[in-house]
Amino acid sequence: MFAKRLISGICLLAVLAVCLLCGGNVLLAFSVFISVVGFYEMMKATGTLRTAKTAKADDAGDGANGTERSRYSGLYAVGIIGIICYYTLLSLSAYYRVIASDAKLELSMLCVTGVVLAILIVYVLTFPKYRAPEIMATIFSFLYAPVMLSYIYQTRCLENGIYIVWLIFISSWMCDTSAYAVGMLIGKHKMAPKLSPKKSVEGGIGGIVGAALLGCLYGWILQNMGIMEVRSFWVYPLIAGVGGAISQLGDLAASAVKRNYDIKDYGNLIPGHGGILDRFDSVIFTAPMIYYLAVILL
């Protein structure tokens, strides 16, 4: 099990590194892929992915008593179309750099609002096929995975984004590793006993410190390479530390959803790790935070 987890983790890191270094359409394709898979996993977890329909024996030919068939929900189709439109808009905004940043924000919000309206229109026109909890779960699934994960791509598109984007994963995964190590060594006080009994306050603090220290080292390397101005050095550990703190909330939020729906993993795409949402749960929260901190501070 450990060997499988290690090998798949290395493969994931290799693919991610190539995509981040290449940027452009390569990272765009990767972002669309993990967004679609993440949307699928959340829709499945919330029981909104498929719509059950009872077919009569005359129509289905499955026996006198008929059978219950399931098909992909129309809400899922609307979400997939929305993801494609959303990322198309982001890619065009990145390509045509003459568009002002505030105009890009307005366009992206327009697209998100359009997808939400499309989901509500389907709800109204097909009523009572879907229930309100399914509509809310679909909107949440779209915002949680595709929109928040898109900040990986958006961060990479920033000026010096090829260097800044690594802070997302430094703060998320270094915090996770440091929190685990510190928690195992000196963890005594439970952080969220009902939600995640193994997480400790000491581990959480250790995770933030570990992320900040690695951010400091990363900033020092960039400074010595002449990539970053000296006055910006302190920003990197600050961003990494804040990202580490928010990443733990992302991890706990993903765990809360799994507990509510009584599932162990969101999927099995990554052997030993689970699904996209299992591996990127902390990144989902960290990516938007790193993006806006970078825009404000760098």
Secondary structure in CASP SS format (residue, H / E / C, confidence):
PFRMAT SS
TARGET T0000
AUTHOR 0000-0000-0000
METHOD secondary structure of the structure
MODEL  1
M C 1.00
F H 1.00
A H 1.00
K H 1.00
R H 1.00
L H 1.00
I H 1.00
S H 1.00
G H 1.00
I H 1.00
C H 1.00
L H 1.00
L H 1.00
A H 1.00
V H 1.00
L H 1.00
A H 1.00
V H 1.00
C H 1.00
L H 1.00
L H 1.00
C H 1.00
G C 1.00
G H 1.00
N H 1.00
V H 1.00
L H 1.00
L H 1.00
A H 1.00
F H 1.00
S H 1.00
V H 1.00
F H 1.00
I H 1.00
S H 1.00
V H 1.00
V H 1.00
G H 1.00
F H 1.00
Y H 1.00
E H 1.00
M H 1.00
M H 1.00
K H 1.00
A H 1.00
T C 1.00
G C 1.00
T C 1.00
L C 1.00
R E 1.00
T E 1.00
A E 1.00
K E 1.00
T E 1.00
A E 1.00
K C 1.00
A H 1.00
D H 1.00
D H 1.00
A H 1.00
G C 1.00
D C 1.00
G C 1.00
A C 1.00
N C 1.00
G C 1.00
T E 1.00
E E 1.00
R E 1.00
S E 1.00
R E 1.00
Y E 1.00
S C 1.00
G H 1.00
L H 1.00
Y H 1.00
A H 1.00
V H 1.00
G H 1.00
I H 1.00
I H 1.00
G H 1.00
I H 1.00
I H 1.00
C H 1.00
Y H 1.00
Y H 1.00
T H 1.00
L H 1.00
L H 1.00
S H 1.00
L H 1.00
S H 1.00
A H 1.00
Y H 1.00
Y C 1.00
R C 1.00
V C 1.00
I C 1.00
A C 1.00
S H 1.00
D H 1.00
A H 1.00
K H 1.00
L H 1.00
E H 1.00
L H 1.00
S H 1.00
M H 1.00
L H 1.00
C H 1.00
V H 1.00
T H 1.00
G H 1.00
V H 1.00
V H 1.00
L H 1.00
A H 1.00
I H 1.00
L H 1.00
I H 1.00
V H 1.00
Y H 1.00
V H 1.00
L H 1.00
T C 1.00
F C 1.00
P C 1.00
K C 1.00
Y C 1.00
R C 1.00
A H 1.00
P H 1.00
E H 1.00
I H 1.00
M H 1.00
A H 1.00
T H 1.00
I H 1.00
F H 1.00
S H 1.00
F H 1.00
L H 1.00
Y H 1.00
A H 1.00
P H 1.00
V H 1.00
M H 1.00
L H 1.00
S H 1.00
Y H 1.00
I H 1.00
Y H 1.00
Q H 1.00
T H 1.00
R H 1.00
C C 1.00
L C 1.00
E C 1.00
N C 1.00
G H 1.00
I H 1.00
Y H 1.00
I H 1.00
V C 1.00
W H 1.00
L H 1.00
I H 1.00
F H 1.00
I H 1.00
S H 1.00
S H 1.00
W H 1.00
M H 1.00
C H 1.00
D H 1.00
T H 1.00
S H 1.00
A H 1.00
Y H 1.00
A H 1.00
V H 1.00
G H 1.00
M H 1.00
L H 1.00
I H 1.00
G C 1.00
K C 1.00
H C 1.00
K E 1.00
M E 1.00
A E 1.00
P C 1.00
K C 1.00
L C 1.00
S E 1.00
P E 1.00
K E 1.00
K E 1.00
S E 1.00
V H 1.00
E H 1.00
G H 1.00
G H 1.00
I H 1.00
G H 1.00
G H 1.00
I H 1.00
V H 1.00
G H 1.00
A H 1.00
A H 1.00
L H 1.00
L H 1.00
G H 1.00
C H 1.00
L H 1.00
Y H 1.00
G H 1.00
W H 1.00
I H 1.00
L H 1.00
Q H 1.00
N H 1.00
M C 1.00
G C 1.00
I C 1.00
M C 1.00
E C 1.00
V H 1.00
R H 1.00
S H 1.00
F C 1.00
W C 1.00
V H 1.00
Y H 1.00
P H 1.00
L H 1.00
I H 1.00
A H 1.00
G H 1.00
V H 1.00
G H 1.00
G H 1.00
A H 1.00
I H 1.00
S H 1.00
Q H 1.00
L H 1.00
G H 1.00
D H 1.00
L H 1.00
A H 1.00
A H 1.00
S H 1.00
A H 1.00
V H 1.00
K H 1.00
R H 1.00
N H 1.00
Y C 1.00
D C 1.00
I C 1.00
K C 1.00
D C 1.00
Y C 1.00
G C 1.00
N C 1.00
L C 1.00
I E 1.00
P C 1.00
G C 1.00
H C 1.00
G E 1.00
G C 1.00
I H 1.00
L H 1.00
D H 1.00
R H 1.00
F C 1.00
D H 1.00
S H 1.00
V H 1.00
I H 1.00
F H 1.00
T H 1.00
A H 1.00
P H 1.00
M H 1.00
I H 1.00
Y H 1.00
Y H 1.00
L H 1.00
A H 1.00
V H 1.00
I H 1.00
L H 1.00
L C 1.00
END
